[in-house]
Amino acid sequence: MKDYLADKDPSELKERLYLVLIVIGLIFLVLIGKLWYLQVMRTSHFSELSMNNRIRLTKTPAARGLIMDKNGNRLAENRPGFDLLLIPEDVDDMAKTKKILTRIVDIDTKTIDAKLKKAKRRARFHPVKLKKDISWEEMAKVDNYNFELPGVQIEVMPKRTYPYNKATAHLLGYLGEISERAYRSSRKDNKRPYRRGDMIGKSGVEASFEDTLRGTDGGRQIEVDASGRLIKVMKEIPPYPGQNIRLTIDLATQKAAWEAMEGKTGAVVAMDPRNGRILALVSTPSFDTDRLTRGVSSKEWQALIQDPMKVFNNRVLQGLYPPASTFKPITAIAALEKNLIDTERKIMSGPSFKLGRDLFRDWKRGGHGKINLHTAIVQSSDTFFYQLGLEVGIDNISHYAKSFGLGDRTGINIKNEKKGFIPTRAWKVAAKGEPWYKGETVITAIGQGFVLSTPMQLLNAYAAIANGGTLYVPQFIESIESIEGEKIKDFPPIVRSKVDATPETLRLIREALRGVVSEKNGTARWINRRGLKIAGKTGTAQVVRMKERIKDIETIPYRFRDHGLFAGFAPYDDPLIAVAVVVEHGGFGSSSAAPVALSVIKTYLEGLPKPAPEPEPAINPEINKKSSEKKTATDKNI
């Protein structure tokens, strides 16, 4: 070393030393700059990370408001449930955690990976919901493995439950996890934005009144250890439940409608014709609301939406059917209002009616003979209304049908209501480029052809006939109430319009509809019951055209069988309930739909409070004494 230094110039050594010092100085400057950046510029970031490692904010979900029937019976309520959560940042060994979870909980690795992947954009230390509503047994097993599963948590959540499940499914709807689109929209527009994973109403009342039923979430500030386990609660803001909703539905009537439709496909809807309040709404087949709200797999969901019976289709509002003979009173009203017929005029109603080369048959093989309008409605004569329809004309038939709300939405506050359809001469030219033919008027007069109606529209039309001509907007909400039971908002009846028919015309139609049930040859005489005073009309809507009606529908393939319909009201002289029933592929309306209506009407009327008996008049003792003396004197004279 001495030899090496002896050969060197001191100035050269100094230069090299300075260079080393400069390099070392630059390195220190970089380190100091980085330290300054981390400690000053990134203070808030690392402070937040540090805080999240120890102090965290957790959400306390609010319970949804209750849904009750008109009498206070609970149709939708809440129960405590347990959700399985995972905070990936707290997990020491993800592979080990997955292995244990798949062994003690009914969940597979594929599902866990999918949940974690979907939650990639979440905030750090925000829990990922692996499984909703786990069982008590699963919850106990997870708790036993508490120290082996850092980052795994059980959260107690209010869970929606529906005591009458399928019987109220299409009315109440169900809950589901918020979609990404709805989540983003809520972040922009909602004063109470949702979080990913929140449950919201997907259909029915739950969806239509989401903002009312949804409560205000609370929160907790908690201190946790290095494994994310709770040490203590530092601060807490309690949640506030949503508001309660009281429906106009009568539970007993709803259950009667559901039970009467057991094994059938179709719809039943009942209304108070005095105010438009819905008393029952059933669509079959139905779906399991509790199962959907708990959550189903993608495979199960696909099976449900691809079900050929279309279980999610609310047939009351979305089912489009030819109204068939239930439409005949509309044709009759048009004829009466246009002075084309009166109570005395009779028309020959034979077994068939020929128009040009076409032959239109009556449902009754031998026909009905020469009959008036009243009898034609009572016996549901086709050939009578073929001829009457031609006289009235398609434009007049369409006008009066629309006056009764057919071919348009009723305005009920449930999403995706269909309009139905009432054809006109102008529509045919515009839509198909063809003129309107007389044969089309013939079949329109009996509710076939292009005419389509939902059960709700049909019910509204018959309610207007029952109440003397007022068309209401159907309502199923009676009031919104606080959690203490105080009324916050009432929903008074809403008059939509007055029908274009005189009181006398409607009276004649009501008398004929009463005859359908009460007279010897009425098509619904099977449901005549003393004290109920039912009035209504049966209908049998053809699915495919057949040469003649076959009584034994079991000999016909199911998909080719006629739909059975009934629409009516009771009591005839003071209507308190109106009902519309459609039984898909049920055959004759008199045998398939009318008995369902009878069950609904009977249940509702018998459940109404009985009027208190009038008190007997007080008897003056003096008058009674004089009356007795007078009677004794008379007896002596005899």
GICORTA-V10803 format. One record per backbone hydrogen bond with DSSP energy under -0.5 kcal/mol. NH is the residue of the N-H (numbers start at 1). CO is the residue of the C=O. If there is no record, write none. Layout:
nh=NH co=CO
nh=NH co=CO
This chain:
nh=5 co=1
nh=6 co=2
nh=7 co=3
nh=8 co=5
nh=12 co=9
nh=13 co=9
nh=14 co=10
nh=15 co=11
nh=16 co=12
nh=17 co=13
nh=18 co=14
nh=19 co=15
nh=20 co=16
nh=21 co=17
nh=22 co=18
nh=23 co=19
nh=24 co=20
nh=25 co=21
nh=26 co=22
nh=27 co=23
nh=28 co=24
nh=29 co=25
nh=30 co=26
nh=31 co=27
nh=32 co=28
nh=33 co=29
nh=34 co=30
nh=35 co=31
nh=36 co=32
nh=37 co=33
nh=38 co=34
nh=39 co=35
nh=40 co=36
nh=41 co=36
nh=42 co=37
nh=43 co=40
nh=46 co=42
nh=47 co=43
nh=48 co=44
nh=49 co=45
nh=50 co=46
nh=51 co=47
nh=52 co=48
nh=53 co=49
nh=54 co=50
nh=54 co=51
nh=55 co=51
nh=56 co=222
nh=58 co=56
nh=58 co=220
nh=60 co=218
nh=61 co=59
nh=65 co=213
nh=67 co=76
nh=68 co=245
nh=69 co=73
nh=70 co=249
nh=72 co=69
nh=75 co=67
nh=76 co=67
nh=77 co=161
nh=79 co=159
nh=81 co=157
nh=83 co=155
nh=84 co=131
nh=85 co=83
nh=85 co=153
nh=86 co=128
nh=87 co=151
nh=88 co=86
nh=90 co=87
nh=91 co=87
nh=91 co=88
nh=97 co=93
nh=98 co=94
nh=99 co=95
nh=100 co=96
nh=101 co=97
nh=102 co=98
nh=103 co=99
nh=103 co=100
nh=104 co=100
nh=105 co=101
nh=107 co=105
nh=112 co=108
nh=113 co=109
nh=114 co=110
nh=115 co=111
nh=116 co=112
nh=117 co=113
nh=118 co=114
nh=119 co=115
nh=120 co=117
nh=122 co=119
nh=126 co=123
nh=127 co=125
nh=128 co=86
nh=130 co=84
nh=130 co=128
nh=131 co=84
nh=134 co=82
nh=139 co=135
nh=140 co=136
nh=141 co=137
nh=142 co=138
nh=143 co=139
nh=144 co=140
nh=145 co=141
nh=146 co=143
nh=148 co=145
nh=149 co=145
nh=149 co=146
nh=151 co=227
nh=152 co=149
nh=153 co=85
nh=155 co=83
nh=157 co=81
nh=157 co=155
nh=159 co=79
nh=161 co=77
nh=163 co=161
nh=165 co=162
nh=167 co=164
nh=168 co=165
nh=169 co=166
nh=172 co=168
nh=173 co=169
nh=176 co=200
nh=178 co=198
nh=183 co=179
nh=184 co=180
nh=185 co=181
nh=186 co=182
nh=187 co=183
nh=188 co=184
nh=188 co=185
nh=189 co=185
nh=190 co=186
nh=193 co=190
nh=198 co=195
nh=200 co=176
nh=202 co=174
nh=203 co=174
nh=205 co=171
nh=206 co=172
nh=206 co=203
nh=207 co=203
nh=207 co=204
nh=208 co=204
nh=209 co=205
nh=210 co=207
nh=213 co=209
nh=214 co=210
nh=216 co=240
nh=217 co=215
nh=218 co=60
nh=219 co=237
nh=220 co=58
nh=221 co=235
nh=222 co=56
nh=222 co=220
nh=223 co=232
nh=224 co=54
nh=225 co=229
nh=228 co=225
nh=231 co=223
nh=232 co=223
nh=234 co=221
nh=234 co=232
nh=235 co=221
nh=237 co=219
nh=238 co=236
nh=240 co=216
nh=242 co=63
nh=243 co=212
nh=244 co=481
nh=245 co=66
nh=246 co=479
nh=247 co=68
nh=247 co=245
nh=248 co=476
nh=250 co=279
nh=251 co=249
nh=254 co=250
nh=255 co=251
nh=256 co=252
nh=257 co=253
nh=258 co=254
nh=259 co=255
nh=260 co=256
nh=261 co=257
nh=262 co=259
nh=264 co=261
nh=266 co=284
nh=267 co=582
nh=268 co=282
nh=269 co=580
nh=270 co=280
nh=271 co=578
nh=272 co=277
nh=273 co=271
nh=275 co=272
nh=276 co=272
nh=277 co=272
nh=278 co=475
nh=279 co=270
nh=280 co=270
nh=282 co=268
nh=284 co=266
nh=289 co=287
nh=292 co=288
nh=293 co=289
nh=294 co=290
nh=295 co=291
nh=301 co=297
nh=302 co=298
nh=303 co=299
nh=304 co=300
nh=305 co=301
nh=306 co=302
nh=307 co=304
nh=310 co=307
nh=313 co=310
nh=314 co=312
nh=315 co=313
nh=317 co=314
nh=318 co=314
nh=319 co=314
nh=319 co=315
nh=320 co=318
nh=321 co=319
nh=321 co=453
nh=324 co=447
nh=326 co=323
nh=327 co=324
nh=328 co=325
nh=330 co=327
nh=331 co=327
nh=332 co=328
nh=333 co=329
nh=334 co=330
nh=335 co=331
nh=336 co=332
nh=337 co=333
nh=338 co=334
nh=339 co=336
nh=340 co=335
nh=341 co=335
nh=347 co=371
nh=349 co=369
nh=350 co=348
nh=353 co=360
nh=355 co=358
nh=358 co=355
nh=360 co=353
nh=360 co=358
nh=361 co=359
nh=362 co=351
nh=365 co=363
nh=367 co=364
nh=368 co=349
nh=369 co=349
nh=371 co=347
nh=371 co=369
nh=373 co=345
nh=376 co=372
nh=377 co=373
nh=378 co=374
nh=379 co=375
nh=380 co=376
nh=381 co=376
nh=385 co=381
nh=386 co=382
nh=387 co=383
nh=388 co=384
nh=389 co=385
nh=390 co=386
nh=391 co=387
nh=392 co=388
nh=393 co=389
nh=397 co=393
nh=398 co=394
nh=399 co=395
nh=400 co=396
nh=401 co=397
nh=402 co=398
nh=403 co=399
nh=404 co=400
nh=405 co=402
nh=406 co=401
nh=408 co=405
nh=414 co=412
nh=417 co=414
nh=418 co=317
nh=421 co=452
nh=428 co=424
nh=429 co=425
nh=430 co=426
nh=431 co=427
nh=432 co=428
nh=433 co=428
nh=433 co=429
nh=434 co=428
nh=440 co=437
nh=441 co=437
nh=442 co=438
nh=443 co=439
nh=444 co=440
nh=445 co=441
nh=446 co=443
nh=447 co=444
nh=448 co=443
nh=451 co=448
nh=452 co=421
nh=453 co=321
nh=455 co=315
nh=456 co=316
nh=458 co=454
nh=459 co=455
nh=460 co=456
nh=461 co=457
nh=462 co=458
nh=463 co=459
nh=464 co=460
nh=465 co=461
nh=466 co=462
nh=467 co=463
nh=468 co=464
nh=468 co=465
nh=469 co=464
nh=471 co=469
nh=471 co=497
nh=472 co=470
nh=473 co=494
nh=474 co=472
nh=475 co=276
nh=478 co=246
nh=478 co=476
nh=479 co=246
nh=480 co=489
nh=481 co=244
nh=482 co=486
nh=485 co=482
nh=488 co=480
nh=489 co=480
nh=491 co=478
nh=495 co=493
nh=496 co=471
nh=496 co=494
nh=497 co=471
nh=499 co=469
nh=501 co=499
nh=506 co=502
nh=507 co=503
nh=508 co=504
nh=509 co=505
nh=510 co=506
nh=511 co=507
nh=512 co=508
nh=513 co=509
nh=514 co=510
nh=515 co=511
nh=516 co=512
nh=517 co=513
nh=517 co=514
nh=518 co=514
nh=519 co=515
nh=522 co=519
nh=523 co=378
nh=524 co=516
nh=525 co=522
nh=527 co=524
nh=528 co=525
nh=532 co=529
nh=533 co=529
nh=535 co=569
nh=536 co=513
nh=537 co=567
nh=539 co=565
nh=541 co=563
nh=542 co=540
nh=544 co=560
nh=551 co=549
nh=553 co=551
nh=555 co=552
nh=556 co=553
nh=560 co=557
nh=561 co=557
nh=561 co=558
nh=563 co=541
nh=564 co=583
nh=565 co=539
nh=566 co=581
nh=567 co=537
nh=568 co=579
nh=569 co=535
nh=570 co=577
nh=571 co=532
nh=572 co=533
nh=574 co=571
nh=576 co=570
nh=577 co=570
nh=578 co=271
nh=579 co=568
nh=580 co=269
nh=581 co=566
nh=582 co=267
nh=583 co=564
nh=584 co=265
nh=584 co=582
nh=586 co=583
nh=587 co=562
nh=591 co=588
nh=592 co=588
nh=593 co=589
nh=594 co=589
nh=597 co=593
nh=598 co=594
nh=599 co=595
nh=600 co=596
nh=601 co=597
nh=602 co=598
nh=603 co=599
nh=604 co=600
nh=605 co=601
nh=606 co=602
nh=607 co=603
nh=608 co=604
nh=608 co=605
nh=620 co=618
nh=624 co=620
nh=625 co=621
nh=626 co=622
nh=627 co=623
nh=628 co=624
nh=629 co=625
nh=630 co=626
nh=631 co=627
nh=632 co=628
nh=633 co=629
nh=634 co=630
nh=635 co=631
nh=636 co=632
nh=637 co=633
nh=638 co=634
